[in-house]
Amino acid sequence: MTTAGEEMHALVERLYPLCRSITGDGVRATLDIVGEYVPLQVHEVPTGTQVLDWTVPQEWNIRDAYIADSAGKRVVDFAASSLHVLGYSVPVSATMPLAELRAHLHTLPDHPNWVPYRTSYYKPEWGFCLAQETLDAMPDGEYEVRVDSTLADGHLTYAEHVIPGQVPDEVIVSCHVCHPSLANDNLAGIAVATFLARALAEQTPYYTYRFIYAPGTIGAITWLARNAGRIDRVKHGLVLACAGDPGRLTYKQSRRGDAEIDRVLRHVLTASERPHHVTEFTPYGYDERQYCSPGFDLGVGSLSRTPYAGYPEYHTSADNPDFVSPEAMADTLAVCREAFAVLDRNRRYVNLSPYGEPQLGRRGLYDALGGRSDTQQAQMAMLWVLSLADGEHSLLDVAERSGLPFDTVAAAADALGAAELIKA
């Protein structure tokens, strides 16, 4: 039987060859594939649309690109890897000496057999990315250079998948879909988000969950601009990136630092005893910086394994499907599911019998625990919930203060609620 980790890895492998950018058919093809797993509402925003302080750029598409030697042999070929072309390269068709061509070539001398990922979104430019060892093997002489691309008015494409909840308040889960052949950054994030959406759809969640698949920076800004009138519905959020490498889990807190999502992730990671690291917010990274910008100040954190630029393979051809593993993606997915289970269940209660301790035995609450391996914990959880059910403390507060597992505390609240001793 195929595991979720294996299915996510297969999705990464399927998406890997596509040439994605901040606009264009590569994004659409990616969303078409994701749409086979979860239904998507796809949005097309025209070039020139004002989105906050930005403008939706022209759409970029590419059909072919290469550098060929005097014998016509392609020494650099876009067909072999979408990384070989500088993202958003303008069209070019020319013959030039290597000395002139070098100004348009990008390599990684410290990793001579890796190809870098480079872009020029907002400055008209063209270029190629190649392995340093390939460049070293190119003799002086004339080379044919061709980039068969278009940069024209079109659209920026993003998509949403919404899981209705019991309340209209929303949790957003965001991942970027603009990177080409990079498995960890961010195909693993796309895969984890997609399988998280599938898992949540099998439940009846308390919150409404909105999954956003958008190009980095300009896509999140576009989504915020188009949803500014309803942004008050967003109560929590999580950006997923670098979700499949072998490193320990890293949670980057929201700008607030004390948002409920921050507390939940800290609690879940600590309680699980997984190796992890929690970092403070910085205004650099992925799209958490857009959601947390001061005008919106949403409670949105970012979950990854090794953070951006924290591993040598980052933004290189070494970030391939072999670099990510089913096990790592499955672990990231499990943390997301554990965190959202806490978030979805974390509410404040009021004790309906606050004068003295209510008689739990008379209500059969103690008897209901008979035979449980954690009977003592469950009894203590009931007492702690009753003690802190003052309308001010949440179940997460109870779990943290008591040192009891959140699931045990939540089960106690359910039992007390059924006995009409507390209400939300």
N, C-alpha and C positions, 0 to 999 in steps of 0.2 A: 504493500500500500504506500502510495506517495505521500510524503509528509508536506506540511505547509512550507517548511524551509526549502524543500526540494522544488516545490511549485513556484515559490518566489524566485529561486535561482534560475529556473527555466524561463520565467518572465524577463529577468535581467538579460539572459542570453539572447532572447528574442528581440529585445529593444536595443541591444548594444550596437548593432551595425548602423542604425538610423542616424542621419545627420540632423541633429537638432540645433536650434539657435533660439533667439528671443522671439522670432517670428518665423513663419514659413511652413512649408508642407511637411517638414520633418516633425514639427510639433503636432500637426494634425494626424500624421500617421501614428505617432506615439499615443495620442489620445484615442484613436480608433482601436488600437490594441488593448489599451486599458479598459475601454468601453466594452470589451468582450467579457471582462471580469465583473465590472460594476457599471450600471447605467450612468451615463454622464450627460449633463446639460452643457453643451459647448457654446461659448460666446465668441463672437468675432467683433473686434473693436477697430474701426477704420483708422488708417494712417491720418495723422494730423489732429486726432482727438486730444483735447487738453485733459490731462489727468494730474490733478494737484499741480505741482510745479514742473511737471514733465509733459512731453508731447509724444503720443504714440508714433514710433518711427516708421520708415518705409519697410516693406516686407522684403526679406532676403530669401532667395532660393538658389540652389546650385545643382547643376546637372553633371558637370565633369570638371576636372582640373588635373594638371600634370606639369612636370618638368621633364623634357626629353632631351637626350644628348644628340650629337651630330648624326648618329646612326639611326635616330628615331626611337631609341629605347627609352621607356619611361623610367627615370631613376627615382622620381617621386610621383606617386599616383593616388589621387583621391579615392579611386575605386578600392584601393587596398585598406584605407582607413580614413574616416571623416576628419580625423585630427590633422591630416596632412595640410589642410587649408586653413589659413587665418580666418576665423569666423567673421562673417560679414564682408569678405573680400569683394571689392568691386571687380567688374569684368576686366580682363587683360588678355591680349593676344599679341605676343611680341617674340623677337629673337634678340638675345643680348648676351654679352660675355659674362662669365662667372663673376668677375670682379664687380660688375654692376648689379648682378643678381643677388649677391651676398647681403646687400642692404635689406632685402626682403625675405631673408631666411632666418628661422628661429630654431635653435638647438639647445641641448642640455649638456654642456661639456663634462659636467660631473657624472652624468649617467649617459655615456656615449651611445648606448643602444636603445634609449628611450626617445619617444617623440613627445614634445611638449604640446599643451593645449593653450592657444593664444587667440584673442579676439580683438576686433576694432569696431565696436558697435556704432559709435557716434562720431567717428572721424574716418572719412573716405580713405581707404588704404587697401592694399592687396599684399598677400604674402603666403609663404609656405612654412610648415613645421616639419622637421625631419630629424632623424637620428644624426648625432654628430659623426658617427662612423660612416654614414652615407655621404655626408658632406666632405669628409676627409678623403673619400675615394673618388670624388668628382674632379677630373683634371680640368685645367684651364681650357677655355674654348667657348664656343657659342652654344647656347641652350635655347630650345623652344619653350616658351612659357605660355601657358593658357589657363585661364579661369573662366569657365563658362557659367556665369552666374547672372542673376538679375537683382536689382535693387530698385523697387518701384512701389508706388502707392498700392496698398493692400490692406492687410489687417493684422492685428495682434490677436492670438488665439489663446484662450484659457478655458478650463472646464471645472464644473462643480458636481459633486455627488452629495445628496442630502439624505440623511436618515432621520425621519420625523421622530420626535420624542414626545414625552408626556407634557412638556412645557415648550414654549417657543424660544426660551433662552438657549443660546447656541454655544457649542464648543467647536472651534475650527481646527482642522488639521491641514497643514500646508506643506507642499513639497514643490521643488522647482523642476521644470521640464525643459530647460533650455540648454543643457549640456549634451554634447554629442557622445562619442564612444568613451564614456567614463562610467565604470560599473558601480563604484562606491559613491561617487559624487556625480549624479544622484539617482542612478537607476535603482539602487537598493532602497533608497527612501521612497521612491515611487512604488516599488513592490510591497514594502511594509505598509505603506498607507493604504494600498488597494486591498490587501488581505485583512488589515484592521477594519476597513469598511465592510468587508464581507462578514467578518465575525460579529460586528455590532448590528448588522442587519438581521441577524438571527435572534436578536433580543428585542425587548421593548424598552429602550433606554429612557432615562428620566429627561436628559437634555436632548435637544436636537443637535445632531452632528453634521457639520458641513466640511466636506473634503475639497480642498482647493488645489488644483493642478495648474500651475501658472509659471511663466518664465520668471527667472530671478529678478529682483528689484523692480523692473518696469511692470512686470505682471502683477506683483503684489500691490504696487502703487495704483495700478489700473483697477484692481479689485476694490481697494479701499476707496478710491474716488467714486466708483459706481455704487458703493454700498454705504456711503457716509451717512445717509439718512436713516439707516437702520443699524448702525454700528453699536448702538447701546444694547442690542440683543446679545452681542458676543461677550460671554462671561469668562471664558477660558479659551486657551489655544495652545497648540504645540506645532512647532516646525520640525520636520523630519529630514535629516540629511546624513550622509556618511554612515549608513545604517547597517553595513554588512562586513566591515573589516574585522580583523581578529583582535583589535584593541578593546580595552575596558570601556564600559558605558560612560558617557559624559553628559551631564545635564547643565545647560546654560540657563540661568534664571532670567526671568523677565526684568524689564527695567525697574519695576516696582521692587522686586526682590522678596516681597512678602505676599505675592498673589497666591491664591489658593492652589493654582497649578504648581507653583514652586514648592509649597509645603507638601503637596501630594507626592510629587516626584522624589523629594528628599526622603519622605517617609517610606515609600515603596522600595527605593533603592537600598536604603539602610536596612529595612526589615528583611529584605530578600537575601542579604549578606552577599550580594554580587559585588565583585570588584567594580568600583565606580569612582567618579570624580564629579563634584558640583562646583561650577564656576560662577562668578559674578557676571552680570550683564556688561557687555561692551557694545558700543554703537558700530561694530564692524562684525561681519559674519554673513549669515543668511537672512532670510526675510523677517526674522524676529525683529530686526532693527526697524523695519517699516511698520509692522503692527504695534511696536512699542514706541514709535515716535511720539513726542510729547503731546501733540494735538489729539492723538487717539489714545495713547497710554493703555493699550489693552494688556491683559494678563496673559501674555504669550511667551512661553519658553521654547527652548530648542533641545531636542534629544538627538544625540549622535553616538557613535562609538569613538574612534579617534577624531577629534575636531578638525575642521578645515585647516589645510596647510600643516597639519601636525604629523603627517606621515610622508616619506619620500615620494611615494607613488602619486601623491595628490597632483591633479591636473597634468597627468602624463599618460602615455600609452600603457604603462605598467598597472594602471588602475583598470584592469580588465576583469572578465568574469572569474578568472582563477584567483583573483585577489580577494573576492568576497566569498563567503561560505554560507550554505544553507543553515548551519548551526548558529552562526552569528546573527543572521537575519531573523531566525526563529526566536532567538533570545531577545532581540530588540522588539519584536512583535509581542512577545510575552510581557515585557515590561509595560508596553503601551496598554495592553489589555488589563493588566493589574492596576495601573494608574487610573485608567478610566473607570474601572469598577469601583475604586475608592471615590473618585470625583463624582460619579453618578449617584453614589449612595450617601455622600457626606451632607447631612442636614442637621439643623438645630431642632431640639425638642423642648417641650415644656412638661414638667412633672405635674400630673393632675392630682397627685396626692402628696403634696410637698411637706405636710406637717408630720414629722416623724417618718420612720421607715415603714412603708406599706407591708402588709403581711403577704409575702410571696407564696408561702406554702398553702395558704387558704385558697389561692387562685390557681393552684396546681403548677406553678412555674418551676418550683424546685423538683417536683415529681417528673416534670417533662424532661429534665436533664438526666434522669437515671440511666446509667449504663454508658454515658458518654465518657470518652477517655479524658476529656478536658472539663469534667464537671466543675471542678473548683474554679478554673478560669472563667467558665460561663457564669457561675454564681457571682464571682467578683465583677464581671462585666456588667451584670444587671445592677449591682449596687453602685458601680461607678456611673453608669448611664443615669440612674435615678438622681444621684448626687449632683451631676453636672447638667441635668435637664432643666436649665433656667432660661432658655431662649437665647442665651449668649454663647454657649459652648457648642461646637459641632462634634460629630462623632469622631472626627480626626483629632480634635482637642482631647476627647476622652481617651482615645488610643494612645496618644503621645504622653498624656499625664499619667495614665495607669500602667503603661508599658505592656499592655495587652495587644494581641493581634487585632487589626482593624476588622477582619471578618468576624471575629468573636464578638466584638463590640456591636457590630451591625446586626448580628443575629440576636443579641440581647435586646437591642432596640426593637426589632421586629416582634419578639415575644412580648415585651412590655407594651408595645402598641396594640397588639392583639388583645391583651388583657385590659386595655383602656386605662393604663396607668400613665402613659405619656402620649403626646400628640405633637406632630411637626408644625 
